[in-house]
């Protein structure tokens, strides 16, 4: 009798394990489908209509503008008093001007500045899905919507774009702020397998992510193109980099210390990571306000 009970229990346990395995497999499949769908639809942008709804809730006015350049366009948003210090925000990869929405509707910044945030080429509504692999060409496009003597702020991939603007359009940049900038070709991390940028795999991702892949694959060469021009930067520069940044290596700060002159300030932050523009909003905001003086 005891042997029969033992065999029954073993059989029952085996069936339960098989059933649990099927349920777990189904859950993993559903999660995988959700992840793939999410990667395919993530466009990292808002329409002007959605910006209107969001800004209305904040009781903040803004304007949305686009200028045509060759076969594409550059799209940007503007808020704040046009009589105040102009600021330009340049986002990373992937991303869009939406990355800086919290700054654009911040009451204190609005009172003291005139802010613009731009969709870099290939993102948002600036030729969405059409990559521009040259950092210098991106700078050539974006400088056309920057007011003279602006405080130019570049985050991540936006850092070298902002720097290229300071190199070749010095009249545009009063002060350059680089936030976790990816500027050193020798410390350019290739964490994206190149096969993901080829068909059919690339079609698993949204066009914004595909553009980010294209930029990533060409990033080292694009940064090497900038190497001869770092000495052209004559404006004050502030560099912020977190020691906990696992996306853009902290060694980028050492690179900039070699390339920039004494008119620069370097702010390493121990407990800061790569997404400082969101996670450390007050820090970045206060940094901007201090640079207005």
Backbone as CSV, one residue per row, in Angstrom:
resi,resn,N_x,N_y,N_z,CA_x,CA_y,CA_z,C_x,C_y,C_z
1,UNK,0.834,-1.207,0.000,0.000,0.000,0.000,0.871,1.259,0.000
2,UNK,1.902,1.237,0.850,2.776,2.412,0.940,3.495,2.678,-0.384
3,UNK,3.842,1.588,-1.109,4.503,1.770,-2.404,3.559,2.410,-3.417
4,UNK,2.276,2.018,-3.377,1.278,2.605,-4.282,1.103,4.088,-4.003
5,UNK,1.053,4.441,-2.734,0.889,5.852,-2.362,2.092,6.659,-2.832
6,UNK,3.280,6.081,-2.632,4.509,6.767,-3.042,4.546,6.978,-4.549
7,UNK,4.141,5.932,-5.304,4.118,6.061,-6.767,3.098,7.098,-7.210
8,UNK,1.963,7.124,-6.507,0.908,8.089,-6.845,1.402,9.519,-6.607
9,UNK,2.070,9.718,-5.456,2.584,11.047,-5.112,3.631,11.494,-6.129
10,UNK,4.537,10.560,-6.497,5.564,10.901,-7.464,4.952,11.292,-8.804
11,UNK,3.940,10.539,-9.219,3.254,10.815,-10.487,2.544,12.167,-10.420
12,UNK,1.900,12.418,-9.293,1.173,13.674,-9.110,2.136,14.854,-9.103
13,UNK,3.281,14.700,-8.416,4.280,15.765,-8.377,4.830,16.048,-9.759
14,UNK,5.038,14.997,-10.552,5.558,15.167,-11.904,4.584,15.949,-12.761
15,UNK,3.271,15.612,-12.642,2.252,16.336,-13.397,2.195,17.811,-12.994
16,UNK,2.339,18.054,-11.695,2.313,19.434,-11.207,3.512,20.218,-11.743
17,UNK,4.687,19.567,-11.784,5.870,20.220,-12.314,5.716,20.546,-13.802
18,UNK,5.140,19.582,-14.540,4.904,19.810,-15.966,3.931,20.967,-16.176
19,UNK,2.892,21.005,-15.369,1.887,22.063,-15.478,2.510,23.423,-15.134
20,UNK,3.328,23.431,-14.051,3.993,24.674,-13.661,4.951,25.142,-14.749
21,UNK,5.650,24.178,-15.378,6.574,24.519,-16.444,5.860,25.139,-17.636
22,UNK,4.674,24.592,-17.980,3.887,25.146,-19.096,3.414,26.556,-18.777
23,UNK,2.977,26.768,-17.531,2.502,28.097,-17.129,3.641,29.105,-17.173
24,UNK,4.814,28.686,-16.645,5.972,29.557,-16.658,6.395,29.884,-18.086
25,UNK,6.400,28.892,-18.957,6.747,29.117,-20.350,5.794,30.077,-21.025
26,UNK,4.490,29.947,-20.707,3.488,30.844,-21.283,3.707,32.272,-20.799
27,UNK,4.020,32.426,-19.506,4.263,33.761,-18.954,5.473,34.395,-19.605
28,UNK,6.545,33.608,-19.772,7.761,34.121,-20.425,7.467,34.537,-21.860
29,UNK,6.669,33.745,-22.569,6.306,34.067,-23.948,5.533,35.384,-24.003
30,UNK,4.566,35.553,-23.091,3.774,36.784,-23.059,4.666,37.982,-22.769
31,UNK,5.586,37.835,-21.803,6.494,38.927,-21.467,7.385,39.279,-22.648
32,UNK,7.847,38.255,-23.364,8.690,38.485,-24.531,7.932,39.243,-25.612
33,UNK,6.685,38.859,-25.835,5.839,39.551,-26.825,5.639,41.007,-26.421
34,UNK,5.381,41.236,-25.129,5.179,42.603,-24.633,6.436,43.436,-24.845
35,UNK,7.600,42.855,-24.545,8.867,43.572,-24.721,9.094,43.915,-26.193
36,UNK,8.845,42.950,-27.067,9.050,43.185,-28.498,8.101,44.254,-29.032
37,UNK,6.850,44.217,-28.587,5.883,45.232,-29.020,6.309,46.609,-28.515
38,UNK,6.756,46.656,-27.254,7.198,47.920,-26.670,8.378,48.501,-27.433
39,UNK,9.356,47.671,-27.753,10.519,48.137,-28.505,10.135,48.629,-29.893
40,UNK,9.087,48.034,-30.436,8.660,48.414,-31.791,7.902,49.737,-31.816
41,UNK,7.200,50.054,-30.730,6.339,51.251,-30.742,6.958,52.431,-29.995
42,UNK,8.081,52.222,-29.298,8.682,53.322,-28.536,9.285,54.348,-29.485
43,UNK,8.612,55.478,-29.664,9.134,56.487,-30.585,9.752,57.685,-29.865
44,UNK,9.655,57.703,-28.534,10.327,58.722,-27.719,9.918,60.146,-28.101
45,UNK,8.707,60.344,-28.554,8.303,61.681,-28.970,6.840,61.945,-28.642
46,UNK,6.507,63.220,-28.544,5.124,63.665,-28.407,4.782,64.550,-29.597
47,UNK,3.525,64.519,-29.981,3.046,65.439,-31.014,2.877,66.830,-30.407
48,UNK,2.811,67.855,-31.254,2.582,69.211,-30.760,1.227,69.295,-30.034
49,UNK,0.267,68.490,-30.472,-1.036,68.466,-29.819,-0.911,67.973,-28.381
50,UNK,-0.085,66.960,-28.179,0.102,66.438,-26.824,0.871,67.429,-25.968
51,UNK,1.867,68.097,-26.559,2.564,69.137,-25.812,1.590,70.226,-25.369
52,UNK,0.681,70.592,-26.253,-0.295,71.617,-25.913,-1.117,71.209,-24.700
53,UNK,-1.576,69.953,-24.701,-2.367,69.460,-23.573,-1.561,69.466,-22.281
54,UNK,-0.310,69.033,-22.352,0.539,68.958,-21.164,0.884,70.347,-20.641
55,UNK,1.248,71.261,-21.547,1.605,72.612,-21.121,0.397,73.369,-20.601
56,UNK,-0.767,73.120,-21.179,-1.999,73.766,-20.686,-2.271,73.385,-19.241
57,UNK,-2.031,72.118,-18.894,-2.232,71.675,-17.517,-1.295,72.401,-16.561
58,UNK,-0.111,72.731,-17.063,0.864,73.455,-16.245,0.631,74.966,-16.295
59,UNK,-0.327,75.372,-17.137,-0.621,76.797,-17.352,0.625,77.553,-17.838
60,UNK,1.301,76.920,-18.772,2.512,77.483,-19.360,2.322,77.578,-20.867
61,UNK,2.715,78.689,-21.429,2.617,78.850,-22.876,3.929,78.449,-23.546
62,UNK,3.833,77.999,-24.764,5.008,77.606,-25.537,4.695,77.781,-27.008
63,UNK,5.726,77.724,-27.823,5.531,77.709,-29.267,6.283,76.516,-29.843
64,UNK,5.728,75.909,-30.877,6.364,74.809,-31.593,6.704,75.308,-32.992
65,UNK,7.930,75.058,-33.412,8.386,75.562,-34.702,9.202,74.501,-35.434
66,UNK,9.242,74.618,-36.750,10.094,73.771,-37.575,10.671,74.618,-38.698
67,UNK,11.930,74.357,-39.057,12.501,75.002,-40.232,12.939,73.925,-41.204
68,UNK,12.763,74.186,-42.468,13.120,73.222,-43.500,14.602,73.344,-43.834
69,UNK,15.303,72.219,-43.849,16.716,72.182,-44.208,16.909,71.052,-45.213
70,UNK,17.279,71.416,-46.433,17.432,70.426,-47.497,16.130,69.619,-47.622
71,UNK,16.228,68.289,-47.483,15.051,67.440,-47.618,14.419,67.101,-46.269
72,UNK,14.936,67.678,-45.211,14.427,67.363,-43.883,14.046,68.652,-43.167
73,UNK,13.803,68.544,-41.864,13.466,69.722,-41.087,13.987,69.559,-39.667
74,UNK,14.108,70.688,-38.984,14.487,70.698,-37.572,13.320,71.261,-36.782
75,UNK,12.866,70.482,-35.828,11.703,70.835,-35.022,12.147,71.188,-33.609
76,UNK,11.559,72.234,-33.027,11.917,72.618,-31.670,10.737,73.290,-30.968
77,UNK,10.808,73.292,-29.644,9.835,73.970,-28.804,10.529,75.102,-28.073
78,UNK,9.768,76.144,-27.764,10.317,77.310,-27.082,9.371,77.766,-25.985
79,UNK,9.928,78.126,-24.832,9.141,78.670,-23.733,9.963,79.711,-22.998
80,UNK,9.303,80.519,-22.186,9.996,81.561,-21.445,9.998,82.882,-22.189
81,UNK,10.427,83.911,-21.501,10.428,85.274,-22.025,11.568,85.461,-23.021
82,UNK,11.253,85.905,-24.212,12.266,86.072,-25.262,13.273,87.170,-24.929
83,UNK,12.978,87.986,-23.918,13.916,89.044,-23.520,15.014,88.515,-22.597
84,UNK,14.870,87.276,-22.117,15.818,86.722,-21.157,16.900,85.876,-21.834
85,UNK,17.823,85.385,-21.026,18.953,84.596,-21.524,18.475,83.372,-22.306
86,UNK,18.896,83.240,-23.580,18.491,82.067,-24.359,19.257,80.806,-23.945
87,UNK,18.542,79.692,-23.963,19.094,78.378,-23.626,18.676,77.392,-24.707
88,UNK,19.555,76.465,-25.037,19.209,75.384,-25.951,19.550,74.049,-25.313
89,UNK,18.575,73.133,-25.310,18.774,71.773,-24.816,18.924,70.820,-26.007
90,UNK,19.920,69.925,-25.935,20.146,68.939,-26.996,20.181,67.554,-26.357
91,UNK,19.297,66.690,-26.799,19.080,65.387,-26.164,20.041,64.314,-26.652
92,UNK,19.980,63.154,-25.970,20.824,62.012,-26.301,20.171,61.045,-27.257
93,UNK,20.590,59.759,-27.189,20.117,58.751,-28.132,19.707,57.468,-27.406
94,UNK,18.505,56.958,-27.694,17.435,57.646,-28.418,16.783,58.689,-27.521
95,UNK,15.989,59.548,-28.101,15.338,60.590,-27.314,14.656,61.592,-28.212
96,UNK,14.309,62.718,-27.631,13.720,63.827,-28.369,13.693,65.015,-27.428
97,UNK,13.172,66.129,-27.891,13.063,67.305,-27.028,12.179,67.024,-25.820
98,UNK,11.362,65.979,-25.892,10.526,65.588,-24.757,11.357,65.321,-23.511
99,UNK,12.617,64.946,-23.689,13.491,64.665,-22.555,13.599,65.864,-21.621
100,UNK,13.374,67.077,-22.164,13.564,68.291,-21.375,12.248,69.008,-21.074
101,UNK,11.136,68.304,-21.187,9.837,68.940,-20.974,9.719,69.563,-19.587
102,UNK,10.265,68.876,-18.566,10.153,69.369,-17.196,10.861,70.705,-17.030
103,UNK,11.929,70.908,-17.777,12.644,72.182,-17.739,11.845,73.254,-18.473
104,UNK,11.268,72.885,-19.595,10.551,73.846,-20.420,9.334,74.429,-19.730
105,UNK,8.754,73.680,-18.777,7.586,74.237,-18.074,7.879,74.584,-16.613
106,UNK,9.143,74.554,-16.234,9.498,74.922,-14.861,9.315,76.427,-14.646
107,UNK,8.610,76.800,-13.589,8.231,78.194,-13.354,9.450,79.100,-13.189
108,UNK,10.437,78.660,-12.412,11.601,79.515,-12.159,12.432,79.708,-13.419
109,UNK,12.620,78.639,-14.191,13.374,78.768,-15.430,12.643,79.661,-16.428
110,UNK,11.336,79.549,-16.466,10.547,80.375,-17.383,10.694,81.851,-17.047
111,UNK,10.756,82.166,-15.757,10.869,83.556,-15.332,12.224,84.165,-15.674
112,UNK,13.255,83.312,-15.800,14.614,83.837,-15.938,15.284,83.537,-17.268
113,UNK,14.665,82.694,-18.092,15.325,82.290,-19.334,14.345,82.230,-20.500
114,UNK,14.912,82.127,-21.669,14.155,81.818,-22.882,14.694,80.490,-23.401
115,UNK,13.920,79.417,-23.232,14.392,78.055,-23.496,13.926,77.515,-24.837
116,UNK,14.828,76.805,-25.459,14.482,76.015,-26.634,15.015,74.597,-26.439
117,UNK,14.247,73.628,-26.897,14.698,72.233,-26.930,14.421,71.713,-28.324
118,UNK,15.370,70.970,-28.874,15.323,70.581,-30.276,15.252,69.063,-30.415
119,UNK,14.550,68.622,-31.447,14.632,67.220,-31.874,15.855,67.093,-32.778
120,UNK,16.818,66.275,-32.363,17.977,66.074,-33.235,17.555,65.348,-34.519
121,UNK,18.348,65.474,-35.591,18.001,64.803,-36.847,17.751,63.306,-36.657
122,UNK,16.611,62.852,-37.161,16.229,61.447,-37.062,15.269,61.152,-35.926
123,UNK,15.100,62.126,-35.018,14.258,61.912,-33.838,13.085,62.892,-33.810
124,UNK,12.107,62.550,-32.959,10.966,63.445,-32.785,10.306,63.769,-34.107
125,UNK,10.288,65.063,-34.435,9.708,65.497,-35.706,10.749,66.210,-36.570
126,UNK,12.005,65.793,-36.394,13.086,66.284,-37.255,13.541,65.142,-38.162
127,UNK,12.752,64.896,-39.220,13.094,63.805,-40.138,13.113,62.463,-39.442
128,UNK,12.063,62.180,-38.708,11.992,60.969,-37.888,12.357,59.713,-38.689
129,UNK,13.277,58.930,-38.129,13.668,57.673,-38.762,14.760,57.794,-39.799
130,UNK,15.254,59.021,-40.055,16.312,59.229,-41.053,17.612,59.592,-40.326
131,UNK,18.507,58.648,-40.105,19.692,58.906,-39.293,20.685,59.844,-39.971
132,UNK,21.314,60.681,-39.156,22.451,61.483,-39.590,23.634,61.050,-38.731
133,UNK,24.575,60.350,-39.350,25.670,59.730,-38.601,26.797,60.708,-38.261
134,UNK,26.855,61.834,-38.929,27.903,62.818,-38.701,27.494,63.790,-37.587
135,UNK,28.293,63.853,-36.543,28.038,64.798,-35.460,28.163,66.227,-35.973
136,UNK,29.139,66.463,-36.819,29.340,67.809,-37.348,28.137,68.275,-38.172
137,UNK,27.583,67.380,-38.982,26.411,67.762,-39.779,25.211,68.019,-38.883
138,UNK,25.068,67.232,-37.817,23.995,67.513,-36.868,24.162,68.903,-36.270
139,UNK,25.407,69.247,-35.916,25.675,70.579,-35.379,25.326,71.660,-36.393
140,UNK,25.662,71.417,-37.664,25.354,72.391,-38.721,23.850,72.631,-38.815
141,UNK,23.067,71.570,-38.675,21.611,71.708,-38.731,21.086,72.457,-37.505
142,UNK,21.472,71.982,-36.331,20.873,72.484,-35.091,21.252,73.933,-34.807
143,UNK,22.451,74.362,-35.193,22.856,75.735,-34.905,21.916,76.752,-35.549
144,UNK,21.197,76.310,-36.565,20.292,77.228,-37.264,19.075,77.623,-36.427
145,UNK,18.814,76.873,-35.345,17.683,77.237,-34.483,18.169,77.660,-33.087
146,UNK,19.457,77.963,-32.969,20.013,78.455,-31.707,20.222,79.968,-31.802
147,UNK,19.760,80.678,-30.813,19.987,82.117,-30.771,21.440,82.410,-30.409
148,UNK,21.939,83.541,-30.855,23.300,83.932,-30.503,23.450,84.060,-28.989
149,UNK,24.647,83.723,-28.488,25.002,83.844,-27.074,24.080,83.022,-26.169
150,UNK,23.765,81.820,-26.601,22.923,80.916,-25.810,23.773,80.101,-24.832
151,UNK,23.141,79.675,-23.751,23.689,78.612,-22.927,23.263,77.312,-23.594
152,UNK,24.211,76.541,-24.090,23.901,75.322,-24.835,24.193,74.121,-23.951
153,UNK,23.184,73.260,-23.796,23.261,72.123,-22.881,23.100,70.838,-23.674
154,UNK,24.098,69.961,-23.608,24.028,68.686,-24.317,24.142,67.527,-23.353
155,UNK,23.211,66.591,-23.458,23.224,65.401,-22.600,23.594,64.171,-23.429
156,UNK,24.548,63.365,-22.928,24.917,62.100,-23.548,25.393,62.330,-24.987
157,UNK,24.727,61.732,-25.988,25.117,61.958,-27.379,24.945,63.423,-27.762
158,UNK,24.040,64.109,-27.081,23.874,65.537,-27.340,25.083,66.355,-26.920
159,UNK,25.949,65.769,-26.049,27.146,66.466,-25.607,28.107,66.797,-26.737
160,UNK,28.556,65.806,-27.527,29.455,66.136,-28.635,28.799,67.006,-29.700
161,UNK,27.493,66.891,-29.875,26.810,67.768,-30.834,26.895,69.213,-30.343
162,UNK,26.618,69.417,-29.046,26.723,70.756,-28.459,28.147,71.279,-28.560
163,UNK,29.130,70.402,-28.312,30.533,70.806,-28.395,30.909,71.211,-29.818
164,UNK,30.415,70.468,-30.806,30.708,70.794,-32.209,30.138,72.148,-32.593
165,UNK,28.997,72.500,-32.005,28.429,73.826,-32.255,29.338,74.897,-31.672
166,UNK,29.847,74.665,-30.445,30.763,75.623,-29.826,32.066,75.741,-30.614
167,UNK,32.507,74.638,-31.225,33.749,74.660,-32.007,33.628,75.541,-33.243
168,UNK,32.536,75.393,-33.954,32.424,75.995,-35.286,31.460,77.165,-35.389
169,UNK,30.668,77.391,-34.342,29.742,78.530,-34.327,29.854,79.228,-32.975
170,UNK,31.026,79.790,-32.673,31.270,80.353,-31.341,30.311,81.470,-30.956
171,UNK,29.786,82.160,-31.957,28.845,83.244,-31.649,27.546,82.727,-31.058
172,UNK,27.271,81.441,-31.255,26.027,80.853,-30.767,26.091,80.472,-29.289
173,UNK,27.313,80.284,-28.754,27.449,79.660,-27.435,28.123,80.608,-26.446
174,UNK,27.369,81.043,-25.466,27.906,81.857,-24.379,28.530,80.974,-23.306
175,UNK,27.871,79.861,-23.036,28.364,78.902,-22.039,27.926,77.513,-22.493
176,UNK,28.833,76.563,-22.411,28.558,75.188,-22.830,28.470,74.303,-21.588
177,UNK,27.351,73.589,-21.463,27.171,72.659,-20.349,27.055,71.250,-20.925
178,UNK,27.979,70.383,-20.526,28.002,69.000,-21.005,27.627,68.068,-19.865
179,UNK,26.539,67.338,-20.037,26.019,66.439,-19.006,26.246,64.993,-19.445
180,UNK,27.120,64.284,-18.749,27.464,62.902,-19.102,27.731,62.765,-20.594
181,UNK,28.610,63.589,-21.143,28.804,63.605,-22.597,29.636,62.424,-23.096
182,UNK,29.218,61.861,-24.210,29.954,60.760,-24.858,30.876,61.354,-25.901
183,UNK,32.095,61.746,-25.494,32.973,62.528,-26.354,34.300,61.854,-26.686
184,UNK,34.690,60.851,-25.919,36.015,60.241,-26.083,35.932,59.001,-26.975
185,UNK,36.521,59.050,-28.182,36.437,57.875,-29.069,37.120,56.636,-28.491
186,UNK,38.106,56.835,-27.608,38.813,55.693,-27.022,38.001,54.996,-25.935
187,UNK,36.962,55.641,-25.460,36.101,55.032,-24.442,34.653,54.956,-24.928
188,UNK,34.517,54.731,-26.212,33.179,54.554,-26.785,32.776,53.088,-26.649
189,UNK,31.808,52.833,-25.784,31.372,51.462,-25.512,30.444,50.966,-26.623
190,UNK,30.756,49.810,-27.185,29.901,49.193,-28.193,29.102,48.067,-27.530
191,UNK,27.982,48.424,-26.956,27.159,47.422,-26.273,25.969,46.973,-27.107
192,UNK,25.906,47.449,-28.354,24.833,47.044,-29.260,25.426,46.164,-30.355
193,UNK,25.069,44.884,-30.421,25.578,44.016,-31.502,25.181,44.568,-32.872
194,UNK,26.129,44.635,-33.789,25.846,45.239,-35.094,24.784,44.484,-35.879
195,UNK,24.592,43.216,-35.549,23.583,42.440,-36.259,22.189,43.020,-36.021
196,UNK,21.994,43.702,-34.892,20.681,44.284,-34.600,20.366,45.467,-35.507
197,UNK,21.385,46.001,-36.159,21.154,47.100,-37.096,20.897,46.651,-38.512
198,UNK,20.842,45.345,-38.722,20.623,44.804,-40.065,19.277,44.090,-40.143
199,UNK,18.740,44.026,-41.380,17.492,43.296,-41.604,17.754,41.806,-41.384
200,UNK,16.777,41.072,-40.842,15.449,41.530,-40.442,15.375,42.016,-39.002
201,UNK,16.488,41.917,-38.256,16.448,42.188,-36.821,16.091,43.634,-36.503
202,UNK,16.554,44.580,-37.338,16.316,45.981,-37.016,14.821,46.324,-37.008
203,UNK,14.042,45.533,-37.745,12.602,45.826,-37.815,11.856,45.403,-36.556
204,UNK,12.593,44.805,-35.604,11.999,44.526,-34.302,11.915,45.791,-33.456
205,UNK,12.612,46.837,-33.895,12.718,48.050,-33.097,12.037,49.234,-33.792
206,UNK,11.658,50.216,-32.995,11.076,51.435,-33.556,12.124,52.165,-34.389
207,UNK,11.659,53.103,-35.197,12.596,53.845,-36.042,13.524,54.726,-35.211
208,UNK,13.058,55.178,-34.053,13.920,55.973,-33.168,15.079,55.127,-32.655
209,UNK,14.794,53.891,-32.275,15.851,53.004,-31.795,16.782,52.626,-32.940
210,UNK,16.228,52.437,-34.134,17.075,52.155,-35.293,18.040,53.307,-35.560
211,UNK,17.556,54.546,-35.429,18.425,55.709,-35.601,19.529,55.716,-34.541
212,UNK,19.158,55.390,-33.303,20.152,55.330,-32.225,21.217,54.280,-32.526
213,UNK,20.796,53.138,-33.071,21.765,52.105,-33.457,22.731,52.637,-34.514
214,UNK,22.198,53.311,-35.535,23.042,53.834,-36.609,24.046,54.849,-36.068
215,UNK,23.578,55.705,-35.155,24.492,56.666,-34.538,25.563,55.953,-33.718
216,UNK,25.136,54.925,-33.000,26.062,54.196,-32.141,27.169,53.535,-32.950
217,UNK,26.796,52.894,-34.045,27.782,52.195,-34.865,28.802,53.163,-35.482
218,UNK,28.371,54.414,-35.729,29.257,55.401,-36.362,29.874,56.367,-35.348
219,UNK,29.571,56.176,-34.081,29.926,57.181,-33.073,31.440,57.369,-32.921
220,UNK,32.173,56.279,-32.842,33.618,56.395,-32.635,34.265,57.196,-33.763
221,UNK,33.913,56.870,-35.000,34.486,57.590,-36.142,34.057,59.050,-36.148
222,UNK,32.798,59.304,-35.775,32.297,60.682,-35.745,33.027,61.498,-34.675
223,UNK,33.354,60.863,-33.546,34.098,61.555,-32.487,35.541,61.818,-32.920
224,UNK,36.123,60.886,-33.667,37.491,61.086,-34.156,37.554,62.277,-35.110
225,UNK,36.468,62.513,-35.848,36.423,63.670,-36.747,36.503,64.986,-35.980
226,UNK,36.077,64.976,-34.726,36.086,66.202,-33.921,37.436,66.463,-33.246
227,UNK,38.305,65.468,-33.192,39.541,65.570,-32.414,40.385,66.813,-32.734
228,UNK,40.538,67.202,-33.998,41.397,68.366,-34.278,40.801,69.702,-33.839
229,UNK,39.503,69.722,-33.462,38.815,70.995,-33.286,38.499,71.364,-31.835
230,UNK,38.899,70.543,-30.882,38.562,70.855,-29.491,39.175,72.177,-29.036
231,UNK,40.325,72.541,-29.602,40.953,73.804,-29.191,40.213,75.028,-29.722
232,UNK,39.208,74.824,-30.548,38.411,75.948,-31.061,37.395,76.447,-30.033
233,UNK,37.139,75.652,-28.995,36.158,76.059,-27.984,36.773,77.119,-27.088
234,UNK,36.203,78.305,-27.113,36.733,79.425,-26.339,35.790,79.877,-25.229
235,UNK,34.557,79.405,-25.243,33.585,79.826,-24.238,33.798,79.045,-22.937
236,UNK,33.270,79.530,-21.823,33.316,78.745,-20.582,32.570,77.422,-20.755
237,UNK,33.092,76.370,-20.144,32.498,75.030,-20.248,32.326,74.451,-18.853
238,UNK,31.158,73.861,-18.609,30.913,73.117,-17.375,30.624,71.673,-17.749
239,UNK,31.352,70.757,-17.138,31.191,69.329,-17.419,30.723,68.632,-16.144
240,UNK,29.632,67.881,-16.257,29.112,67.105,-15.136,29.080,65.638,-15.535
241,UNK,29.634,64.779,-14.684,29.591,63.345,-14.975,29.490,62.578,-13.665
242,UNK,28.598,61.603,-13.627,28.422,60.783,-12.438,29.362,59.586,-12.436
243,UNK,29.901,59.288,-11.283,30.785,58.123,-11.172,30.003,56.814,-11.293
244,UNK,28.677,56.874,-11.135,27.842,55.677,-11.267,27.256,55.532,-12.668
245,UNK,27.812,56.245,-13.616,27.320,56.182,-14.997,27.815,54.882,-15.636
246,UNK,26.874,54.007,-15.986,27.228,52.732,-16.609,26.913,52.728,-18.116
247,UNK,26.541,53.880,-18.637,26.250,54.004,-20.070,27.408,54.685,-20.787
248,UNK,27.776,55.863,-20.308,28.924,56.596,-20.847,30.021,56.590,-19.788
249,UNK,31.173,55.996,-20.073,32.220,55.847,-19.058,32.659,57.182,-18.449
250,UNK,32.943,57.142,-17.152,33.400,58.323,-16.425,34.713,58.854,-16.993
251,UNK,35.475,58.006,-17.695,36.749,58.425,-18.286,36.587,59.570,-19.295
252,UNK,35.367,59.796,-19.759,35.141,60.915,-20.673,35.506,62.251,-20.033
253,UNK,35.386,62.332,-18.712,35.758,63.577,-18.039,37.257,63.814,-18.127
254,UNK,38.055,62.767,-17.966,39.508,62.903,-18.087,39.887,63.362,-19.496
255,UNK,39.197,62.849,-20.504,39.433,63.258,-21.888,39.212,64.767,-22.037
256,UNK,38.109,65.262,-21.470,37.797,66.690,-21.603,38.768,67.558,-20.818
257,UNK,39.285,67.059,-19.706,40.283,67.821,-18.961,41.543,68.042,-19.802
258,UNK,41.829,67.103,-20.697,42.981,67.243,-21.575,42.701,68.187,-22.740
259,UNK,41.442,68.220,-23.179,41.107,68.960,-24.396,40.682,70.407,-24.144
260,UNK,40.153,70.703,-22.955,39.621,72.032,-22.693,40.615,72.870,-21.898
261,UNK,40.478,74.184,-21.994,41.423,75.070,-21.316,40.992,75.344,-19.875
262,UNK,41.666,76.284,-19.255,41.417,76.583,-17.843,40.086,77.280,-17.613
263,UNK,39.437,77.667,-18.680,38.135,78.337,-18.572,37.013,77.309,-18.481
264,UNK,37.307,76.194,-17.828,36.349,75.086,-17.745,36.229,74.619,-16.305
265,UNK,35.064,74.087,-15.983,34.801,73.576,-14.644,34.329,72.131,-14.748
266,UNK,34.901,71.270,-13.915,34.582,69.847,-13.962,33.947,69.426,-12.638
267,UNK,32.757,68.835,-12.747,31.996,68.476,-11.555,31.702,66.973,-11.557
268,UNK,32.601,66.173,-11.001,32.294,64.741,-10.836,31.352,64.567,-9.643
269,UNK,30.365,63.693,-9.797,29.385,63.482,-8.717,29.347,61.989,-8.393
270,UNK,29.619,61.651,-7.143,29.778,60.251,-6.748,28.516,59.423,-6.948
271,UNK,27.369,59.940,-6.539,26.149,59.128,-6.521,25.224,59.419,-7.695
272,UNK,25.767,59.927,-8.780,24.946,60.285,-9.940,25.153,59.266,-11.064
273,UNK,24.053,58.938,-11.795,24.158,58.011,-12.918,23.922,58.750,-14.233
274,UNK,23.678,58.003,-15.291,23.619,58.617,-16.617,22.350,59.442,-16.848
275,UNK,21.273,59.101,-16.180,19.993,59.762,-16.469,19.780,60.977,-15.579
276,UNK,20.820,61.714,-15.343,20.777,62.859,-14.425,19.743,63.910,-14.786
277,UNK,19.431,64.065,-16.076,18.477,65.113,-16.447,17.088,64.832,-15.893
278,UNK,16.821,63.559,-15.562,15.560,63.195,-14.917,15.756,62.940,-13.417
279,UNK,16.738,62.119,-13.080,16.907,61.702,-11.689,17.445,62.817,-10.800
280,UNK,18.160,63.784,-11.387,18.760,64.872,-10.610,18.313,66.223,-11.174
281,UNK,17.018,66.342,-11.384,16.457,67.550,-12.005,16.866,68.821,-11.270
282,UNK,16.713,68.844,-9.955,17.012,70.055,-9.189,18.487,70.424,-9.304
283,UNK,19.360,69.421,-9.291,20.795,69.677,-9.454,21.062,70.352,-10.794
284,UNK,20.519,69.777,-11.862,20.758,70.319,-13.203,20.122,71.699,-13.341
285,UNK,18.921,71.838,-12.842,18.232,73.135,-12.916,19.043,74.220,-12.200
286,UNK,19.498,73.948,-10.988,20.274,74.936,-10.244,21.599,75.240,-10.927
287,UNK,22.176,74.220,-11.550,23.410,74.433,-12.315,23.171,75.428,-13.438
288,UNK,22.067,75.272,-14.138,21.720,76.185,-15.226,21.540,77.604,-14.700
289,UNK,20.787,77.735,-13.613,20.525,79.054,-13.044,21.817,79.729,-12.597
290,UNK,22.741,78.966,-12.060,24.026,79.538,-11.639,24.829,80.027,-12.831
291,UNK,24.703,79.356,-13.969,25.477,79.740,-15.147,24.882,80.956,-15.858
292,UNK,23.733,81.419,-15.411,23.133,82.621,-15.995,23.814,83.888,-15.476
293,UNK,24.471,83.767,-14.350,25.046,84.953,-13.687,26.367,85.379,-14.333
